[in-house]
Amino acid sequence: MVKLRLDRDSLLNHIVDKEQILNMRRVLDQIEIVMNRHTIGITDFMDPYERRLAQSILNRFIDISYKELGGIDEAERKVIMIYPEYFQYQDIESPIRSLMIEGNISKLSHRDFLGGILNLGINREKIGDILIHEDNVQVVVKSEIFDYILISLRKVGKEKVKVREIPLKELKSSNIEFEDITTTVPSLRLDALISSAWNLSRKDSQGLIESKKTKVNWEPIDRVSKDIGEGDIISAKGFGRFILNSIKGISKKGRVRVELRLLK
């Protein structure tokens, strides 16, 4: 049987973010495997921006189906399971599993838990959402590295921890802490909103953007004049994230009144 070979260059010519080309080639690798072997392909975990790019490729193929899986519907990071269109999704074994971390962990942060797992030699792409709760932390991972984490993770930061498996159906969303601030900005440009959110000068916010340290809805942005819409999520390396929660109108001085939700 002649194996199908996808024309990767033509299928990727609409991807303008060159840093994502390798990621999308991996998606095409999975599609090729599914179509040639009539089997199931699984990507690593992707953020919403990466999944949007992957969808722009996957939706070109009528002979395959796909499903995004992150443990909970609102998960930020999800894998994409790709399979022949005649397969029944409910008959396919889940490619992700979940575990719970317990112990004296109240003072530990998301960064601590992520670091503890990465220190085991595991790639970030194998780890999904880390859901922080009052007395435990739930982590979604690819099935292929689940057993290794279960056996090997004994310490997070300086604290000893216990790890056990939990069913995916027991996952719960994190309790996200945030602060809402109402302010006015000269416009809805990215640089203006960053200046207001983190009390930076316009010059500093523009430098942050131009140095490619900011993202809008997980997409890297280096254009200071990008217009931001209600509900957009802005992040900057070293500063955190905020959401343009609502646009409340124009002040008497012609400035835009907005509510920003700063995520802690």
Helices and strands as residue ranges (DSSP letters): H 8-12, G 18-20, H 21-37, E 41-42, H 48-58, E 64-69, E 79-84, G 89-91, E 96-103, H 110-118, G 124-126, E 127-132, E 137-142, H 143-152, E 155-156, E 159-166, G 168-170, E 178-185, H 190-198, H 202-210, E 214-216, E 219-220, E 233-236, E 240-250, E 256-263
